[in-house]
Amino acid sequence: QVQLVESGGGLVQPGEALRLSCAASESILSIYSMGWYRQAPGKQRELVAIIFSDGRTSYGNSVKGRFTISRDNAKNTIYLQMNSLKAEDTAVYYCYIRPELYMAPDWGQGTQVTVSS
């Protein structure tokens, strides 16, 4: 099981930015995918962003154009740059890793992002 440690959450005002980090306990060089989901109170967990081993990315419709996912293989870390934050981005953000397509993902503990004036 891969251990994931998320950081970077916090309280910001609408329009501001945050960068989340997710550090893995093992090399992410050849993993199938890593990414972020989020869950707001009373809502289902939803996709935020995914990055694949070949560098392809995919984003949830609500964050396209505002959020950017990236990876640093040397640090075994992925990042989520969140710009132009909105109140509806408020949620617990969870990092996941799926080493192979056929494997169940491992999850981080989550980090709270609150966007409020």
Backbone as numpy.savetxt, mean C-alpha at the origin, in Angstrom:
# Nx Ny Nz CAx CAy CAz Cx Cy Cz
6.46 -17.69 6.15 5.62 -16.50 6.15 6.50 -15.25 6.15
6.19 -14.32 5.24 6.95 -13.08 5.15 6.38 -12.08 6.13
7.26 -11.45 6.89 6.83 -10.40 7.82 6.86 -9.06 7.10
5.81 -8.28 7.31 5.69 -6.96 6.69 5.50 -5.91 7.77
6.23 -4.83 7.67 6.12 -3.73 8.62 5.79 -2.45 7.86
4.62 -1.91 8.14 4.17 -0.69 7.49 4.49 0.52 8.35
4.68 1.64 7.71 4.90 2.90 8.43 4.49 4.06 7.54
4.35 5.23 8.16 4.09 6.44 7.40 2.68 6.99 7.51
1.80 6.27 8.17 0.44 6.76 8.32 0.39 7.96 9.25
-0.78 8.60 9.28 -0.94 9.75 10.16 -2.17 10.56 9.82
-2.20 11.74 10.41 -3.32 12.67 10.22 -2.85 13.82 9.34
-3.56 14.05 8.25 -3.24 15.16 7.35 -4.52 15.87 6.96
-4.35 17.06 6.39 -5.50 17.82 5.93 -5.78 17.50 4.46
-7.00 17.72 4.02 -7.33 17.49 2.61 -6.37 18.27 1.69
-5.95 17.60 0.63 -5.02 18.21 -0.31 -3.57 17.95 -0.02
-3.26 17.47 1.16 -1.87 17.20 1.52 -1.45 15.81 1.04
-0.18 15.48 1.33 0.38 14.22 0.85 0.95 13.41 2.01
1.06 12.11 1.79 1.70 11.18 2.71 2.40 10.11 1.89
3.44 9.52 2.47 4.08 8.37 1.84 4.11 7.23 2.83
3.51 6.12 2.43 3.56 4.91 3.23 4.71 4.02 2.78
5.28 3.29 3.73 6.33 2.33 3.43 5.92 0.96 3.96
6.39 -0.06 3.29 6.14 -1.43 3.72 7.43 -2.21 3.51
8.06 -2.59 4.62 9.33 -3.31 4.56 9.09 -4.79 4.78
9.63 -5.61 3.89 9.49 -7.06 3.98 10.72 -7.68 4.65
10.49 -8.82 5.30 11.57 -9.50 6.01 12.44 -10.34 5.08
12.02 -10.46 3.80 12.78 -11.24 2.84 12.92 -10.44 1.55
13.74 -10.95 0.68 13.95 -10.29 -0.60 12.64 -10.23 -1.40
12.41 -9.09 -2.02 11.20 -8.93 -2.85 11.56 -8.93 -4.33
12.80 -9.27 -4.63 13.29 -9.15 -5.99 12.44 -9.94 -6.99
12.03 -11.14 -6.61 11.33 -12.00 -7.58 9.92 -12.36 -7.14
9.36 -11.59 -6.23 8.01 -11.91 -5.78 7.01 -11.61 -6.88
5.89 -12.30 -6.86 4.87 -12.12 -7.89 4.25 -10.72 -7.81
3.82 -10.32 -6.62 3.23 -9.00 -6.48 3.26 -8.54 -5.03
3.24 -7.25 -4.87 3.07 -6.60 -3.56 2.14 -5.43 -3.78
1.53 -4.98 -2.69 0.66 -3.84 -2.88 -0.02 -3.40 -1.62
-1.04 -2.59 -1.84 -1.79 -1.98 -0.74 -3.29 -2.14 -0.96
-3.95 -2.48 0.13 -5.40 -2.42 0.19 -5.75 -1.47 1.34
-6.97 -1.05 1.39 -7.41 -0.21 2.51 -8.82 -0.60 2.94
-9.12 -0.29 4.19 -10.44 -0.58 4.71 -10.89 0.56 5.60
-11.99 1.17 5.22 -12.60 2.22 6.02 -13.66 1.60 6.92
-14.00 2.26 8.01 -15.02 1.74 8.93 -16.33 1.45 8.21
-16.83 0.23 8.42 -18.10 -0.14 7.83 -18.05 -0.48 6.35
-16.85 -0.50 5.77 -16.72 -0.79 4.34 -15.84 -2.00 4.13
-15.97 -2.57 2.93 -15.13 -3.71 2.59 -13.71 -3.25 2.25
-12.77 -4.17 2.40 -11.40 -3.87 2.01 -11.36 -3.69 0.50
-10.66 -2.64 0.03 -10.60 -2.37 -1.39 -9.16 -2.21 -1.85
-8.96 -2.53 -3.12 -7.64 -2.41 -3.72 -7.23 -0.94 -3.83
-5.98 -0.67 -3.47 -5.41 0.65 -3.69 -4.41 0.61 -4.84
-3.40 -0.25 -4.69 -2.36 -0.31 -5.73 -1.59 -1.61 -5.63
-1.13 -2.09 -6.78 -0.34 -3.31 -6.87 0.87 -3.05 -7.75
1.98 -3.67 -7.40 3.15 -3.65 -8.27 3.61 -5.08 -8.47
3.86 -5.45 -9.73 4.23 -6.81 -10.08 5.74 -6.92 -10.26
6.21 -8.16 -10.36 7.65 -8.40 -10.44 8.28 -7.74 -11.66
7.49 -7.58 -12.73 8.04 -6.97 -13.94 7.89 -5.45 -13.94
7.41 -4.90 -12.83 7.28 -3.45 -12.72 5.92 -2.90 -13.09
5.06 -3.75 -13.64 3.71 -3.27 -13.97 2.99 -2.86 -12.70
2.13 -1.87 -12.83 1.34 -1.40 -11.70 -0.14 -1.38 -12.05
-0.94 -1.45 -11.01 -2.39 -1.36 -11.18 -2.95 -0.60 -10.00
-3.97 0.23 -10.26 -4.52 1.08 -9.22 -6.04 0.96 -9.15
-6.55 1.17 -7.94 -7.99 1.28 -7.80 -8.47 2.56 -8.47
-9.70 2.54 -8.96 -10.22 3.69 -9.70 -10.23 4.97 -8.87
-10.46 4.85 -7.59 -10.60 6.03 -6.76 -9.27 6.74 -6.48
-8.15 6.09 -6.77 -6.85 6.70 -6.47 -6.01 6.96 -7.72
-6.50 6.54 -8.87 -5.73 6.73 -10.10 -5.42 8.21 -10.31
-4.16 8.48 -10.65 -3.73 9.86 -10.90 -3.29 10.59 -9.65
-3.58 10.03 -8.47 -3.19 10.69 -7.22 -2.16 9.88 -6.43
-2.24 8.57 -6.52 -1.35 7.68 -5.77 -0.36 7.02 -6.72
0.85 6.77 -6.20 1.87 6.08 -6.98 2.54 5.03 -6.12
2.60 3.81 -6.64 3.28 2.73 -5.93 4.65 2.53 -6.57
5.63 2.24 -5.72 6.99 2.00 -6.22 7.67 0.99 -5.31
8.83 0.53 -5.75 9.55 -0.47 -4.96 11.04 -0.18 -4.98
11.70 -0.57 -3.91 13.15 -0.50 -3.80 13.62 -1.90 -3.42
14.07 -2.66 -4.41 14.46 -4.04 -4.17 15.62 -4.15 -3.20
16.50 -3.18 -3.23 17.67 -3.23 -2.34 17.27 -3.13 -0.88
16.15 -2.45 -0.63 15.67 -2.27 0.75 14.51 -3.20 1.08
14.13 -4.04 0.13 12.98 -4.94 0.32 11.74 -4.16 0.77
11.53 -3.04 0.14 10.47 -2.12 0.57 9.67 -1.62 -0.62
8.37 -1.49 -0.39 7.54 -0.79 -1.36 6.99 0.48 -0.71
6.61 1.41 -1.57 6.13 2.69 -1.10 4.79 3.02 -1.77
4.01 3.82 -1.08 2.79 4.35 -1.67 2.80 5.86 -1.44
3.05 6.59 -2.52 3.00 8.04 -2.45 1.57 8.48 -2.70
0.99 9.15 -1.73 -0.39 9.57 -1.80 -0.45 11.10 -1.85
-0.90 11.62 -2.96 -1.03 13.06 -3.14 -2.49 13.47 -3.21
-2.72 14.74 -3.01 -4.09 15.30 -3.11 -5.09 14.47 -2.30
-4.74 14.22 -1.07 -5.57 13.35 -0.24 -6.93 13.97 0.02
-7.92 13.08 0.10 -9.30 13.48 0.34 -9.81 12.81 1.61
-10.88 13.35 2.14 -11.45 12.76 3.35 -11.81 11.29 3.13
-12.26 10.97 1.93 -12.66 9.59 1.64 -11.48 8.63 1.51
-10.26 9.14 1.60 -9.08 8.27 1.64 -8.81 7.78 3.05
-9.54 8.28 4.01 -9.37 7.86 5.39 -9.68 6.38 5.53
-8.70 5.63 6.06 -8.85 4.18 6.18 -7.60 3.61 6.86
-7.67 2.34 7.19 -6.48 1.60 7.57 -5.91 1.01 6.28
-4.65 1.26 6.03 -3.98 0.79 4.83 -3.14 -0.44 5.18
-3.37 -1.50 4.41 -2.69 -2.77 4.64 -1.77 -3.09 3.47
-0.57 -3.46 3.80 0.39 -3.93 2.80 0.25 -5.45 2.69
0.43 -5.96 1.49 0.44 -7.41 1.32 1.58 -7.82 0.40
1.94 -9.09 0.48 2.92 -9.66 -0.43 2.43 -11.04 -0.87
2.53 -11.29 -2.16 2.19 -12.59 -2.71 3.43 -13.10 -3.45
4.20 -13.98 -2.80 5.46 -14.42 -3.41 5.28 -15.12 -4.76
4.23 -15.95 -4.85 3.92 -16.64 -6.10 2.43 -16.53 -6.33
2.02 -16.62 -7.57 0.61 -16.46 -7.90 -0.26 -17.46 -7.16
0.23 -18.68 -6.97 -0.58 -19.72 -6.36 -0.57 -19.66 -4.84
0.19 -18.74 -4.25 0.31 -18.67 -2.81 -0.65 -17.63 -2.23
-1.16 -17.91 -1.04 -1.96 -16.93 -0.35 -1.07 -15.76 0.09
-1.60 -14.56 0.10 -0.75 -13.42 0.49 -0.52 -13.35 1.99
0.57 -12.73 2.38 0.82 -12.35 3.76 0.48 -10.86 3.90
0.03 -10.48 5.09 -0.43 -9.12 5.31 0.34 -8.44 6.43
0.46 -7.14 6.32 0.99 -6.35 7.41 -0.09 -6.05 8.43
0.31 -5.33 9.47 -0.61 -5.06 10.57 -1.53 -3.87 10.28
-1.21 -3.10 9.27 -2.04 -1.95 8.90 -1.52 -0.67 9.51
-1.75 0.42 8.80 -1.39 1.75 9.30 -2.55 2.70 9.01
-2.88 3.51 9.99 -4.05 4.39 9.88 -3.68 5.66 9.12
-4.52 6.00 8.16 -4.42 7.28 7.45 -5.73 8.02 7.68
-5.62 9.22 8.21 -6.80 10.03 8.48 -6.64 11.37 7.76
-7.63 11.70 6.94 -7.61 12.97 6.20 -8.78 13.79 6.72
-8.44 14.87 7.40 -9.48 15.67 8.03 -8.99 17.09 8.25
-9.91 18.02 8.11 -9.56 19.42 8.38 -9.89 19.78 9.83
